[in-house]
Amino acid sequence: MEATQMPDGKKIDIGLLQKLLDHFQGSVLGRLVAKIDPRVLNDLRELIRLMEQRDPRIMLIGRRGAGKSSLINAILGAPACPTGSVTAGNQECRWEVVEAGGKRFRVLDTKGAGQGDDPAGPDRSALALVKEQIRAECPDIILFVCKAKEVDANIQPDLQFLGEVMQFARSQYSVGACHLVGVITQVDELDPAHVSTPPFDHPVKRGHIEKAAAHLARLLELHYPFARQDSILIRPVCSYLYFHEGKIECDRRWQIVELVKEILGLLPEPAKLRMLKVGQFKDIQTSLAGRIVNTFSVVAGLVGAEPIPFADLPILTSLQVTMIAMIQAVAGREADLKAAKEFLVATGIDLTSAFTLREVARALIKLWPTGGNVISGTIAGTFTKILGTAATKFFIGGDDLAVVRDYLTTNLPRS
């Protein structure tokens, strides 16, 4: 394996991770580790996919007035989509980018049933337009949106439309290509109407919300063609936001954060990081950063244990800087290698100290070939894990540099 130089650019080079994956898949040590725990190389593959960032793709199905545009605005916390109090808010049926304040994803609003003016025109059905868009790009998530007061209002045509859309999507891609989430909107309008402010703890109101969710679940079981094989989430929400001159004047959002978390859990790896920017979910960010740190620590340990004298310092340094940049991305920042190196400088970390320790271990190879490599790999892995934990504390945990320096001083091995 060729030594990789310290990255000089600003963006992460996924090629380094792919080269390491290819190397370990073909090496004796890599195959041994994969046999003991196949998750190691699988996790590295997933991290490579994670950094192939793209916008999440969300399709909306629901009739006019279901609150689709309001739902998108509630997720973004900004008036990104026009809402239609009298006429339909959006007449197009095509993939569009919606964004506000650095948050962005792609939306395909299918218009649903019951809309007065058919944007497809007399010669093209709404389903034909949707199929055209699906051929171009597969949705990650389909949100079936229904008003709480209309879950029993003859929504079978909407469910039939949903089934036809999903059947076509899966015929074009794969069975697991897109996931369904049922969203019940405008729960604030359920009786008693005077209880219009979250968290809707009134027992009668809560009972009506639960009844609406159970009814939609039963209808999906009866009419959705993949009901038996899919695990379908039902999420009641209130997405009411009133904007005045671009600023929020009234905010009655309820369970929007929970919905976004559920969407995050269903998204493919390349779409996760951009969706994370929609909401700063510290628990999800910390968990994902932990995966990154653990995977890089194992990979660094494998690099440190490989008998490549004087070649592992640039490889490991590149790995460690890349790991920190990926943690930055999880925290909602740009995955910037320059900023990652600046973090190392600010914390006073000397990456060559671990290299000195590893070279001492390498000297042991002459006396104990296997043991020297094992010790070298352990040092590399431990050093990388401590660096990653420090970066997580700073970028996600919000600890100041003094706290992070104390952590490093206490935990880093001394040369």
C-alpha positions in Angstrom: 0.0 0.0 0.0 1.4 3.4 -1.0 1.9 6.0 1.7 -0.6 8.8 1.5 0.7 12.4 2.0 -0.9 14.8 4.5 -4.0 16.2 2.8 -3.4 19.8 1.6 -6.9 20.5 0.2 -10.0 21.6 2.0 -12.3 18.7 1.1 -12.2 15.1 2.3 -10.5 12.7 -0.1 -12.8 9.6 0.0 -10.1 7.9 -2.2 -7.9 7.4 0.9 -10.7 5.5 2.7 -11.5 3.5 -0.4 -7.8 2.6 -0.9 -7.6 1.4 2.7 -10.7 -0.6 2.4 -9.4 -2.3 -0.8 -6.1 -2.9 0.9 -7.5 -4.5 4.0 -10.0 -6.7 2.0 -6.9 -8.2 0.3 -4.5 -8.4 3.2 -4.1 -11.3 5.7 -4.6 -9.0 8.7 -7.7 -7.3 7.2 -9.3 -10.7 6.3 -8.6 -11.9 9.8 -10.2 -8.9 11.4 -13.2 -9.2 9.1 -13.6 -12.8 10.0 -13.5 -12.0 13.7 -15.9 -9.0 13.4 -17.3 -8.4 9.9 -18.8 -5.1 11.1 -15.3 -3.4 10.9 -15.0 -3.3 7.1 -18.8 -2.9 6.7 -18.6 0.2 8.9 -15.8 1.6 6.8 -17.9 1.1 3.7 -20.8 2.9 5.3 -18.6 5.8 6.3 -17.5 6.1 2.7 -21.1 6.2 1.6 -21.9 8.7 4.4 -19.4 11.2 2.9 -20.9 10.9 -0.6 -23.2 13.6 0.5 -26.4 14.4 -1.4 -29.7 16.1 -0.7 -32.4 13.9 0.9 -35.3 13.2 -1.5 -38.8 13.4 0.0 -42.0 12.8 -1.9 -45.3 14.1 -0.6 -48.6 12.4 -1.3 -51.8 14.0 -0.1 -54.8 15.9 -1.3 -55.1 19.7 -1.5 -55.4 21.2 2.0 -53.7 18.3 3.7 -50.9 20.7 4.8 -48.0 19.4 2.7 -46.4 22.8 2.1 -47.0 23.8 5.8 -45.3 20.6 6.8 -42.2 21.4 4.8 -42.1 24.9 6.3 -42.5 23.5 9.8 -39.5 21.2 9.2 -37.3 24.0 7.9 -38.7 26.6 10.4 -39.0 29.1 7.5 -41.5 30.1 4.8 -39.7 28.0 2.1 -42.9 26.8 0.3 -46.0 28.9 -0.5 -49.1 27.7 1.3 -52.6 27.8 -0.3 -55.3 29.1 2.0 -57.7 29.5 -0.9 -56.0 28.1 -4.0 -53.4 25.3 -4.2 -50.1 26.5 -3.0 -47.9 24.7 -5.5 -49.0 23.8 -9.1 -45.8 22.0 -10.2 -45.0 18.3 -10.1 -41.3 18.0 -10.2 -38.3 17.6 -7.9 -37.4 21.0 -6.3 -34.8 22.1 -3.8 -36.3 23.7 -0.7 -33.9 25.4 1.6 -33.6 28.0 4.4 -30.7 29.0 6.6 -28.3 26.3 5.3 -31.0 23.6 5.7 -32.0 21.9 2.5 -33.5 18.8 0.9 -35.4 17.9 -2.3 -39.2 17.6 -2.5 -41.6 16.1 -5.0 -45.1 17.3 -4.3 -47.4 14.9 -6.2 -50.5 17.2 -5.7 -52.6 14.2 -4.7 -56.3 13.7 -5.3 -59.0 16.4 -5.2 -57.0 19.4 -6.5 -59.1 21.7 -8.6 -56.8 22.5 -11.5 -54.8 19.5 -12.8 -51.3 20.7 -13.5 -50.8 17.6 -15.7 -53.1 19.0 -18.3 -55.8 17.1 -20.3 -53.3 14.7 -22.0 -51.3 13.6 -19.0 -52.3 12.1 -15.8 -50.9 13.1 -12.4 -49.6 9.5 -12.1 -47.8 9.8 -15.4 -46.0 13.0 -14.3 -45.0 11.3 -11.0 -43.6 8.3 -12.8 -41.5 10.6 -15.0 -40.0 12.2 -11.9 -39.4 8.8 -10.2 -37.6 7.6 -13.3 -35.2 10.5 -13.0 -34.6 10.2 -9.2 -35.9 7.7 -6.7 -37.5 9.1 -3.5 -35.8 8.2 -0.2 -39.0 8.8 1.8 -42.7 9.0 0.8 -44.7 11.1 3.3 -48.4 10.2 3.0 -50.0 13.4 4.4 -53.6 13.4 5.7 -55.6 15.9 7.8 -56.6 14.6 11.2 -60.3 15.4 10.4 -60.2 13.6 7.1 -58.7 10.2 7.9 -62.1 8.7 7.4 -63.2 11.0 4.6 -63.0 8.6 1.6 -59.2 8.7 1.3 -59.2 5.4 -0.6 -58.4 7.2 -3.9 -55.3 8.7 -2.2 -54.3 5.3 -0.8 -54.7 3.8 -4.3 -52.6 6.5 -5.7 -50.0 5.9 -3.0 -49.9 2.2 -3.8 -49.5 2.8 -7.5 -46.6 5.2 -6.9 -44.8 2.8 -4.5 -45.3 -0.2 -6.8 -43.8 1.8 -9.7 -40.9 3.1 -7.6 -40.0 -0.4 -6.4 -40.3 -1.8 -9.9 -37.8 0.8 -11.1 -35.3 0.5 -8.2 -35.5 -2.0 -5.4 -37.9 -3.2 -2.7 -36.1 -1.2 0.0 -35.5 1.8 -2.2 -38.0 4.1 -0.5 -39.8 4.1 2.8 -43.3 5.2 3.8 -44.3 7.4 6.7 -47.9 8.4 7.4 -48.2 11.9 8.6 -51.5 13.1 10.2 -51.5 16.9 10.1 -53.6 19.7 11.8 -54.3 17.7 15.0 -54.8 21.1 16.7 -58.2 21.2 14.9 -59.6 18.1 16.5 -62.1 18.5 19.3 -62.0 20.1 21.8 -61.1 23.0 19.4 -60.2 25.4 22.2 -57.2 23.2 23.1 -55.1 24.5 20.2 -51.7 24.9 21.8 -49.2 22.0 22.2 -48.5 19.6 23.9 -52.3 18.7 23.6 -52.4 17.0 27.0 -56.2 17.3 27.3 -57.3 13.6 27.6 -60.2 14.0 25.1 -57.9 15.7 22.6 -55.2 13.1 23.0 -57.8 10.4 22.6 -58.9 11.8 19.3 -55.3 12.1 18.1 -54.6 8.5 19.0 -57.9 7.4 17.3 -57.0 9.2 14.1 -53.5 7.5 14.0 -55.0 4.1 14.7 -57.6 4.6 11.9 -55.0 5.6 9.3 -52.9 2.6 10.3 -55.9 0.3 9.7 -56.6 1.9 6.3 -53.0 1.4 5.3 -53.2 -2.3 6.3 -56.2 -2.7 4.1 -55.2 -0.7 1.1 -51.5 -0.3 0.9 -50.0 -3.2 -1.2 -46.8 -3.5 0.9 -48.4 -3.3 4.3 -47.4 -6.8 5.2 -43.7 -6.4 4.4 -43.1 -2.8 5.4 -42.9 -1.4 8.9 -45.0 1.8 8.5 -44.6 4.7 10.9 -47.6 6.9 11.7 -46.7 10.3 13.1 -49.5 12.9 14.2 -48.2 16.5 14.0 -49.1 20.1 14.2 -47.2 22.1 11.7 -48.8 25.5 12.3 -46.4 28.4 11.8 -47.4 31.9 11.1 -44.9 34.2 9.5 -44.9 38.0 9.3 -42.3 39.7 7.1 -40.3 36.5 7.1 -40.2 36.0 10.8 -42.1 33.5 13.0 -45.0 35.3 14.7 -46.8 32.2 16.0 -45.3 28.7 16.5 -47.5 25.8 17.4 -45.3 23.0 16.0 -45.7 19.7 17.7 -43.9 16.4 17.0 -42.1 17.9 14.0 -38.7 17.1 15.7 -39.8 13.5 16.2 -40.9 13.2 12.6 -37.5 14.5 11.3 -35.7 12.0 13.6 -37.8 9.2 12.1 -37.0 10.4 8.6 -33.3 10.5 9.5 -33.4 6.9 10.7 -34.9 5.8 7.3 -32.6 7.7 5.0 -29.7 6.1 3.1 -26.2 7.0 4.4 -25.4 9.6 1.7 -28.5 11.7 2.6 -28.1 11.6 6.3 -25.6 14.5 6.9 -27.6 17.1 5.0 -30.8 16.1 6.9 -28.9 16.4 10.2 -28.5 20.1 9.4 -32.3 20.4 9.5 -32.2 19.8 13.3 -29.3 19.8 15.6 -30.1 16.4 17.2 -27.2 16.1 19.6 -28.0 12.5 20.5 -28.0 11.4 16.8 -24.9 13.4 16.1 -23.1 12.0 19.1 -24.0 8.4 18.1 -22.9 9.0 14.5 -19.6 10.6 15.7 -19.1 7.6 17.9 -19.4 5.3 14.9 -16.9 7.4 13.0 -14.4 7.4 15.9 -14.7 3.7 16.5 -14.3 2.8 12.8 -11.3 5.1 12.3 -9.7 3.8 15.5 -9.9 0.2 14.2 -8.6 1.2 10.8 -5.7 3.2 12.3 -4.9 0.2 14.4 -4.7 -2.0 11.3 -2.5 0.6 9.6 -0.2 0.8 12.6 0.0 -3.0 12.8 1.0 -3.3 9.1 4.7 -3.8 8.6 5.3 -0.7 6.5 8.3 1.1 8.2 8.2 4.9 8.2 5.1 4.8 5.9 2.3 4.9 8.4 2.8 8.4 9.7 1.4 10.2 6.6 -1.3 7.6 6.3 -2.4 7.8 9.9 -2.1 11.6 10.0 -4.3 11.8 6.9 -6.8 9.4 8.5 -6.9 11.3 11.8 -7.5 14.7 10.0 -10.1 13.1 7.8 -11.9 11.7 10.9 -12.0 15.1 12.6 -13.3 16.7 9.4 -16.1 14.0 9.2 -17.0 14.8 12.8 -17.3 18.5 11.8 -19.7 17.4 9.0 -21.8 15.5 11.5 -21.9 18.6 13.7 -23.5 20.5 10.8 -20.3 22.2 9.6 -18.4 21.9 6.3 -16.2 18.8 6.2 -13.1 21.1 5.9 -9.6 19.5 6.3 -8.1 22.9 6.9 -10.4 23.6 9.8 -9.6 20.1 11.1 -5.9 20.8 11.1 -6.5 24.2 12.8 -8.4 22.3 15.6 -5.3 20.1 16.1 -3.1 23.2 16.3 -5.4 25.0 18.7 -5.5 22.0 21.1 -1.7 21.7 21.0 -1.7 18.1 19.6 1.6 16.8 18.3 0.7 13.9 15.9 4.4 12.9 15.7 4.3 11.9 19.4 2.3 8.8 18.7 4.6 8.0 15.8 7.6 8.1 18.1 5.9 5.6 20.4 5.0 3.4 17.4 8.6 3.4 16.2 9.7 2.2 19.6 7.2 -0.6 19.2 8.5 -1.3 15.8 12.0 -1.8 17.3 10.5 -4.7 19.2 9.8 -6.5 16.0 13.4 -7.6 15.8 13.0 -9.4 19.1 9.3 -10.3 18.9 7.9 -9.8 15.4 4.2 -10.3 16.1 4.3 -8.5 19.4 5.9 -5.3 18.0 3.2 -4.9 15.3 0.4 -5.6 17.9 1.8 -2.8 20.2 2.2 -0.4 17.3 -1.3 -1.0 16.2 -2.7 -0.6 19.7 -0.9 2.7 20.1 -2.2 4.0 16.7 -5.8 2.9 17.5 -5.8 4.4 21.0 -4.3 7.7 19.9 -6.9 8.0 17.1 -9.8 7.2 19.5 -8.6 9.9 21.9 -8.3 12.5 19.1 -11.8 11.6 17.8 -13.3 11.8 21.3 -11.8 15.2 21.8 -13.1 16.4 18.5 -16.6 15.1 19.4 -16.5 17.0 22.7 -15.6 20.2 20.9 -17.7 20.2 17.8 -20.8 18.3 19.1 -20.6 18.5 22.8 -19.8 22.2 22.8 -16.9 22.0 25.3 -14.4 24.8 25.1 -10.8 24.4 24.1 -9.6 24.5 27.7 -11.7 21.5 28.6 -10.6 19.6 25.5 -7.0 20.4 26.2 -7.3 19.0 29.7 -8.9 15.9 28.3 -6.1 15.4 25.9 -3.4 16.1 28.5 -4.9 13.5 30.8 -5.5 10.8 28.2 -2.8 11.0 25.5 0.1 8.7 25.8 3.5 10.3 26.4 6.5 9.6 24.2 
